[in-house]
Amino acid sequence: MGKISNSIYKARAKIAKALAHWLRIEIVDLLAEEGEKCVCELTEALDASQSVISKHLSTLKEAGIIDSRKEGLNVYYFLETPCIVEFFSCLDDVIMKEFKRKRKKINNIFRPKKN
């Protein structure tokens, strides 16, 4: 692979930072599973205040992960890049591998050694 411009790394870091909060990841998952939602639906589903949800939505939108459309007085949010869910699957693989590694290490500690 050829040399990648620093601006690509900075753009990737911006996206990673946007995903660096569990509630934003939950918002993305919810939008992926259920489709577009307005802020009022997200606040109810996630049991968080409107101001908290709006702040997280703003961060996700600024990173290009979600977008919105206005309908009357409501603003509906949707995934702009649904492929982000594939990234979550990759993260889940890392989590499972780490869990298995730790479980094996713990088992070795508590398993009596045979002479």
N, CA, C and O atoms as a DFTB+ gen file, in Angstrom:
460 C
 N C O
     1  1       0.846      -1.170       0.000
     2  2       0.000       0.000       0.000
     3  2       0.893       1.234       0.000
     4  3       1.895       1.294       0.712
     5  1       0.515       2.206      -0.803
     6  2       1.288       3.433      -0.889
     7  2       1.129       4.281       0.354
     8  3       0.317       3.999       1.236
     9  1       1.930       5.326       0.394
    10  2       1.884       6.229       1.553
    11  2       0.538       6.941       1.599
    12  3       0.052       7.473       0.601
    13  1      -0.043       6.931       2.792
    14  2      -1.332       7.588       2.996
    15  2      -1.085       8.966       3.588
    16  3      -0.267       9.138       4.492
    17  1      -1.801       9.929       3.066
    18  2      -1.677      11.306       3.532
    19  2      -2.061      11.411       5.003
    20  3      -2.960      10.712       5.470
    21  1      -1.371      12.292       5.730
    22  2      -1.701      12.541       7.137
    23  2      -3.150      12.982       7.314
    24  3      -3.761      12.721       8.351
    25  1      -3.698      13.650       6.299
    26  2      -5.076      14.126       6.421
    27  2      -6.057      12.953       6.531
    28  3      -7.100      13.085       7.171
    29  1      -5.741      11.820       5.922
    30  2      -6.590      10.627       6.051
    31  2      -6.554      10.136       7.489
    32  3      -7.592       9.792       8.054
    33  1      -5.361      10.099       8.088
    34  2      -5.250       9.652       9.481
    35  2      -6.004      10.586      10.415
    36  3      -6.639      10.138      11.370
    37  1      -5.932      11.876      10.140
    38  2      -6.653      12.849      10.959
    39  2      -8.166      12.672      10.802
    40  3      -8.910      12.778      11.776
    41  1      -8.611      12.405       9.588
    42  2     -10.037      12.177       9.345
    43  2     -10.505      10.907      10.053
    44  3     -11.588      10.884      10.638
    45  1      -9.692       9.852       9.999
    46  2     -10.028       8.615      10.710
    47  2     -10.096       8.855      12.215
    48  3     -10.986       8.335      12.889
    49  1      -9.166       9.636      12.738
    50  2      -9.154       9.933      14.165
    51  2     -10.408      10.710      14.564
    52  3     -10.946      10.495      15.650
    53  1     -10.869      11.596      13.711
    54  2     -12.088      12.364      13.993
    55  2     -13.289      11.419      14.108
    56  3     -14.134      11.584      14.988
    57  1     -13.356      10.443      13.227
    58  2     -14.445       9.471      13.273
    59  2     -14.324       8.603      14.527
    60  3     -15.317       8.340      15.204
    61  1     -13.105       8.164      14.831
    62  2     -12.893       7.348      16.030
    63  2     -13.278       8.123      17.286
    64  3     -13.887       7.562      18.198
    65  1     -12.930       9.395      17.340
    66  2     -13.304      10.230      18.493
    67  2     -14.820      10.364      18.599
    68  3     -15.374      10.365      19.698
    69  1     -15.479      10.475      17.461
    70  2     -16.943      10.589      17.468
    71  2     -17.582       9.320      18.015
    72  3     -18.675       9.375      18.579
    73  1     -16.926       8.193      17.861
    74  2     -17.454       6.920      18.352
    75  2     -16.945       6.574      19.748
    76  3     -17.265       5.508      20.274
    77  1     -16.171       7.446      20.343
    78  2     -15.505       7.150      21.614
    79  2     -16.377       7.417      22.838
    80  3     -15.876       7.800      23.895
    81  1     -17.660       7.216      22.690
    82  2     -18.572       7.317      23.835
    83  2     -19.637       6.240      23.661
    84  3     -20.207       6.077      22.582
    85  1     -19.893       5.514      24.736
    86  2     -20.822       4.380      24.640
    87  2     -22.215       4.798      24.181
    88  3     -22.877       4.032      23.480
    89  1     -22.675       5.981      24.551
    90  2     -24.016       6.398      24.158
    91  2     -24.088       6.701      22.659
    92  3     -25.111       6.444      22.024
    93  1     -23.014       7.240      22.097
    94  2     -23.003       7.490      20.652
    95  2     -23.001       6.169      19.892
    96  3     -23.641       6.049      18.847
    97  1     -22.288       5.188      20.410
    98  2     -22.292       3.868      19.775
    99  2     -23.694       3.265      19.863
   100  3     -24.168       2.639      18.915
   101  1     -24.344       3.457      20.994
   102  2     -25.708       2.951      21.145
   103  2     -26.670       3.657      20.184
   104  3     -27.569       3.023      19.631
   105  1     -26.487       4.951      19.985
   106  2     -27.309       5.695      19.023
   107  2     -27.134       5.116      17.631
   108  3     -28.113       4.880      16.924
   109  1     -25.897       4.889      17.238
   110  2     -25.619       4.331      15.907
   111  2     -26.268       2.953      15.770
   112  3     -26.898       2.665      14.753
   113  1     -26.119       2.110      16.777
   114  2     -26.742       0.784      16.740
   115  2     -28.264       0.886      16.611
   116  3     -28.877       0.156      15.831
   117  1     -28.860       1.784      17.371
   118  2     -30.309       1.951      17.324
   119  2     -30.771       2.406      15.943
   120  3     -31.752       1.887      15.411
   121  1     -30.068       3.369      15.368
   122  2     -30.418       3.837      14.024
   123  2     -30.215       2.739      12.984
   124  3     -30.971       2.649      12.016
   125  1     -29.199       1.907      13.181
   126  2     -28.945       0.808      12.253
   127  2     -30.053      -0.240      12.329
   128  3     -30.483      -0.773      11.306
   129  1     -30.507      -0.527      13.540
   130  2     -31.518      -1.563      13.743
   131  2     -32.929      -1.097      13.409
   132  3     -33.709      -1.852      12.829
   133  1     -33.264       0.148      13.774
   134  2     -34.650       0.592      13.687
   135  2     -34.902       1.671      12.642
   136  3     -36.052       2.045      12.413
   137  1     -33.856       2.175      12.007
   138  2     -34.041       3.225      11.023
   139  2     -34.086       4.599      11.653
   140  3     -33.791       4.759      12.838
   141  1     -34.454       5.583      10.864
   142  2     -34.385       6.959      11.332
   143  2     -35.280       7.210      12.536
   144  3     -36.334       6.596      12.701
   145  1     -34.820       8.137      13.371
   146  2     -35.521       8.492      14.598
   147  2     -35.404       9.995      14.824
   148  3     -34.417      10.620      14.437
   149  1     -36.425      10.558      15.453
   150  2     -36.324      11.955      15.878
   151  2     -35.714      11.986      17.276
   152  3     -35.627      10.952      17.939
   153  1     -35.299      13.145      17.716
   154  2     -34.660      13.294      19.026
   155  2     -35.575      12.769      20.130
   156  3     -35.110      12.102      21.054
   157  1     -36.859      13.064      20.041
   158  2     -37.792      12.623      21.094
   159  2     -37.825      11.101      21.194
   160  3     -37.905      10.561      22.297
   161  1     -37.764      10.401      20.064
   162  2     -37.752       8.935      20.085
   163  2     -36.442       8.403      20.665
   164  3     -36.430       7.401      21.380
   165  1     -35.347       9.081      20.351
   166  2     -34.043       8.656      20.872
   167  2     -33.941       8.885      22.374
   168  3     -33.393       8.051      23.096
   169  1     -34.467      10.014      22.848
   170  2     -34.406      10.278      24.288
   171  2     -35.197       9.236      25.061
   172  3     -34.782       8.810      26.139
   173  1     -36.329       8.826      24.519
   174  2     -37.155       7.807      25.178
   175  2     -36.468       6.440      25.128
   176  3     -36.399       5.739      26.138
   177  1     -35.968       6.068      23.969
   178  2     -35.344       4.754      23.800
   179  2     -34.066       4.609      24.619
   180  3     -33.750       3.519      25.096
   181  1     -33.334       5.706      24.781
   182  2     -32.033       5.649      25.451
   183  2     -32.071       6.180      26.877
   184  3     -31.052       6.189      27.567
   185  1     -33.238       6.621      27.315
   186  2     -33.425       7.136      28.670
   187  2     -32.379       8.211      29.014
   188  3     -31.690       8.139      30.031
   189  1     -32.296       9.193      28.133
   190  2     -31.368      10.308      28.329
   191  2     -32.103      11.599      28.001
   192  3     -33.127      11.593      27.318
   193  1     -31.566      12.702      28.498
   194  2     -32.218      13.988      28.263
   195  2     -32.049      14.433      26.811
   196  3     -31.152      13.987      26.095
   197  1     -32.935      15.320      26.415
   198  2     -32.902      15.849      25.043
   199  2     -31.587      16.565      24.770
   200  3     -31.040      16.448      23.673
   201  1     -31.074      17.301      25.740
   202  2     -29.824      18.037      25.523
   203  2     -28.633      17.090      25.361
   204  3     -27.748      17.334      24.541
   205  1     -28.617      16.020      26.139
   206  2     -27.531      15.035      26.024
   207  2     -27.577      14.351      24.658
   208  3     -26.554      14.233      23.984
   209  1     -28.761      13.904      24.256
   210  2     -28.908      13.235      22.956
   211  2     -28.538      14.186      21.828
   212  3     -27.830      13.794      20.900
   213  1     -28.998      15.413      21.892
   214  2     -28.695      16.394      20.835
   215  2     -27.199      16.634      20.706
   216  3     -26.681      16.742      19.594
   217  1     -26.506      16.718      21.823
   218  2     -25.048      16.921      21.786
   219  2     -24.355      15.742      21.108
   220  3     -23.459      15.931      20.285
   221  1     -24.773      14.528      21.456
   222  2     -24.168      13.341      20.844
   223  2     -24.507      13.249      19.353
   224  3     -23.667      12.863      18.540
   225  1     -25.727      13.601      19.009
   226  2     -26.110      13.600      17.595
   227  2     -25.268      14.587      16.804
   228  3     -24.854      14.300      15.680
   229  1     -25.018      15.738      17.385
   230  2     -24.196      16.756      16.733
   231  2     -22.788      16.229      16.455
   232  3     -22.238      16.442      15.375
   233  1     -22.217      15.544      17.435
   234  2     -20.868      14.978      17.270
   235  2     -20.850      13.943      16.149
   236  3     -19.948      13.942      15.311
   237  1     -21.847      13.067      16.139
   238  2     -21.929      12.028      15.099
   239  2     -22.157      12.636      13.715
   240  3     -21.606      12.163      12.720
   241  1     -22.965      13.675      13.664
   242  2     -23.251      14.325      12.384
   243  2     -22.013      15.047      11.855
   244  3     -21.714      14.990      10.662
   245  1     -21.309      15.716      12.738
   246  2     -20.097      16.438      12.332
   247  2     -19.041      15.479      11.776
   248  3     -18.251      15.854      10.909
   249  1     -19.032      14.249      12.276
   250  2     -18.068      13.252      11.799
   251  2     -18.533      12.564      10.516
   252  3     -17.777      11.802       9.914
   253  1     -19.777      12.828      10.092
   254  2     -20.282      12.230       8.857
   255  2     -20.868      10.843       9.028
   256  3     -21.112      10.147       8.043
   257  1     -21.095      10.435      10.263
   258  2     -21.628       9.099      10.527
   259  2     -23.139       9.085      10.363
   260  3     -23.704       8.116       9.855
   261  1     -23.790      10.151      10.788
   262  2     -25.238      10.275      10.627
   263  2     -25.552      11.556       9.876
   264  3     -24.694      12.420       9.697
   265  1     -26.803      11.659       9.441
   266  2     -27.290      12.890       8.833
   267  2     -28.726      13.080       9.316
   268  3     -29.247      12.257      10.070
   269  1     -29.348      14.139       8.889
   270  2     -30.704      14.420       9.344
   271  2     -31.530      15.014       8.221
   272  3     -31.023      15.514       7.217
   273  1     -32.827      14.932       8.447
   274  2     -33.774      15.597       7.544
   275  2     -34.859      16.200       8.417
   276  3     -35.194      15.672       9.478
   277  1     -35.396      17.304       7.957
   278  2     -36.434      18.009       8.727
   279  2     -37.793      17.707       8.110
   280  3     -37.964      17.730       6.891
   281  1     -38.742      17.428       8.972
   282  2     -40.124      17.205       8.542
   283  2     -41.028      17.968       9.511
   284  3     -41.232      17.542      10.648
   285  1     -41.560      19.087       9.057
   286  2     -42.345      19.944       9.941
   287  2     -41.452      20.476      11.050
   288  3     -40.412      21.075      10.778
   289  1     -41.848      20.262      12.287
   290  2     -41.055      20.726      13.428
   291  2     -40.038      19.687      13.885
   292  3     -39.172      19.983      14.708
   293  1     -40.138      18.480      13.358
   294  2     -39.248      17.402      13.790
   295  2     -38.034      17.253      12.884
   296  3     -38.104      17.462      11.673
   297  1     -36.912      16.885      13.511
   298  2     -35.695      16.558      12.779
   299  2     -35.464      15.064      12.980
   300  3     -35.416      14.578      14.110
   301  1     -35.322      14.346      11.874
   302  2     -35.106      12.907      11.918
   303  2     -33.657      12.603      11.568
   304  3     -33.103      13.152      10.615
   305  1     -33.052      11.719      12.356
   306  2     -31.651      11.334      12.167
   307  2     -31.582       9.925      11.615
   308  3     -32.381       9.057      11.968
   309  1     -30.608       9.716      10.741
   310  2     -30.419       8.408      10.126
   311  2     -28.930       8.191       9.873
   312  3     -28.138       9.133       9.869
   313  1     -28.572       6.926       9.664
   314  2     -27.170       6.614       9.377
   315  2     -26.819       7.077       7.979
   316  3     -27.477       6.707       7.007
   317  1     -25.806       7.868       7.885
   318  2     -25.293       8.316       6.591
   319  2     -24.365       7.241       6.030
   320  3     -24.259       7.067       4.816
   321  1     -23.701       6.531       6.926
   322  2     -22.743       5.492       6.527
   323  2     -23.044       4.200       7.292
   324  3     -22.405       3.915       8.304
   325  1     -24.026       3.411       6.804
   326  2     -24.409       2.182       7.499
   327  2     -23.272       1.163       7.630
   328  3     -23.356       0.254       8.456
   329  1     -22.233       1.300       6.841
   330  2     -21.107       0.356       6.920
   331  2     -20.390       0.439       8.268
   332  3     -19.576      -0.427       8.587
   333  1     -20.682       1.465       9.057
   334  2     -20.057       1.605      10.373
   335  2     -20.388       0.406      11.251
   336  3     -19.623       0.076      12.157
   337  1     -21.509      -0.245      10.998
   338  2     -21.919      -1.421      11.773
   339  2     -20.922      -2.565      11.559
   340  3     -20.700      -3.369      12.464
   341  1     -20.330      -2.641      10.380
   342  2     -19.292      -3.649      10.118
   343  2     -18.080      -3.406      11.018
   344  3     -17.438      -4.350      11.477
   345  1     -17.777      -2.142      11.262
   346  2     -16.685      -1.791      12.169
   347  2     -17.003      -2.282      13.572
   348  3     -16.123      -2.782      14.272
   349  1     -18.272      -2.141      13.989
   350  2     -18.678      -2.632      15.303
   351  2     -18.512      -4.144      15.391
   352  3     -18.123      -4.661      16.439
   353  1     -18.799      -4.855      14.316
   354  2     -18.606      -6.313      14.301
   355  2     -17.136      -6.651      14.495
   356  3     -16.797      -7.609      15.190
   357  1     -16.283      -5.875      13.891
   358  2     -14.843      -6.067      14.064
   359  2     -14.450      -5.809      15.520
   360  3     -13.668      -6.567      16.092
   361  1     -14.982      -4.755      16.116
   362  2     -14.708      -4.472      17.529
   363  2     -15.179      -5.629      18.410
   364  3     -14.492      -6.013      19.357
   365  1     -16.348      -6.180      18.096
   366  2     -16.867      -7.311      18.867
   367  2     -15.931      -8.515      18.769
   368  3     -15.748      -9.238      19.748
   369  1     -15.338      -8.734      17.596
   370  2     -14.356      -9.821      17.433
   371  2     -13.145      -9.600      18.338
   372  3     -12.658     -10.539      18.967
   373  1     -12.667      -8.371      18.401
   374  2     -11.532      -8.044      19.266
   375  2     -11.906      -8.303      20.726
   376  3     -11.119      -8.881      21.475
   377  1     -13.095      -7.880      21.128
   378  2     -13.566      -8.083      22.504
   379  2     -13.607      -9.571      22.833
   380  3     -13.139      -9.983      23.895
   381  1     -14.158     -10.375      21.938
   382  2     -14.267     -11.821      22.191
   383  2     -12.891     -12.481      22.261
   384  3     -12.665     -13.334      23.119
   385  1     -11.982     -12.109      21.388
   386  2     -10.634     -12.681      21.434
   387  2      -9.925     -12.325      22.730
   388  3      -9.237     -13.159      23.318
   389  1     -10.093     -11.093      23.172
   390  2      -9.475     -10.667      24.422
   391  2     -10.101     -11.396      25.611
   392  3      -9.398     -11.788      26.543
   393  1     -11.408     -11.575      25.578
   394  2     -12.097     -12.316      26.632
   395  2     -11.575     -13.750      26.706
   396  3     -11.299     -14.261      27.791
   397  1     -11.443     -14.393      25.552
   398  2     -10.952     -15.781      25.526
   399  2      -9.515     -15.866      26.027
   400  3      -9.155     -16.806      26.735
   401  1      -8.697     -14.885      25.659
   402  2      -7.311     -14.869      26.115
   403  2      -7.247     -14.730      27.632
   404  3      -6.480     -15.430      28.293
   405  1      -8.044     -13.837      28.174
   406  2      -8.060     -13.639      29.631
   407  2      -8.621     -14.865      30.346
   408  3      -8.120     -15.257      31.400
   409  1      -9.658     -15.467      29.774
   410  2     -10.243     -16.663      30.385
   411  2      -9.225     -17.795      30.431
   412  3      -9.133     -18.513      31.427
   413  1      -8.466     -17.952      29.362
   414  2      -7.440     -18.991      29.307
   415  2      -6.367     -18.722      30.370
   416  3      -5.906     -19.644      31.043
   417  1      -5.982     -17.475      30.509
   418  2      -4.971     -17.093      31.495
   419  2      -5.474     -17.389      32.913
   420  3      -4.721     -17.901      33.742
   421  1      -6.727     -17.071      33.191
   422  2      -7.315     -17.334      34.508
   423  2      -7.399     -18.835      34.758
   424  3      -7.082     -19.310      35.849
   425  1      -7.827     -19.572      33.747
   426  2      -7.902     -21.030      33.896
   427  2      -6.540     -21.623      34.210
   428  3      -6.441     -22.551      35.012
   429  1      -5.493     -21.104      33.592
   430  2      -4.138     -21.601      33.846
   431  2      -3.684     -21.287      35.270
   432  3      -2.914     -22.047      35.858
   433  1      -4.147     -20.196      35.813
   434  2      -3.778     -19.828      37.181
   435  2      -4.418     -20.788      38.179
   436  3      -3.781     -21.196      39.150
   437  1      -5.671     -21.144      37.940
   438  2      -6.408     -21.952      38.905
   439  2      -6.344     -23.455      38.629
   440  3      -6.768     -24.260      39.459
   441  1      -5.830     -23.819      37.499
   442  2      -5.715     -25.238      37.175
   443  2      -4.453     -25.779      37.811
   444  3      -3.370     -25.237      37.589
   445  1      -4.569     -26.855      38.611
   446  2      -3.360     -27.412      39.243
   447  2      -2.415     -27.967      38.177
   448  3      -2.829     -28.615      37.217
   449  1      -1.150     -27.690      38.385
   450  2      -0.142     -28.169      37.444
   451  2       0.149     -29.638      37.732
   452  3       0.245     -30.061      38.885
   453  1       0.287     -30.403      36.648
   454  2       0.598     -31.824      36.749
   455  2       2.118     -31.990      36.705
   456  3       2.790     -31.386      35.870
   457  1       2.645     -32.801      37.598
   458  2       4.100     -33.040      37.633
   459  2       4.486     -34.236      36.829
   460  3       5.667     -34.574      36.754
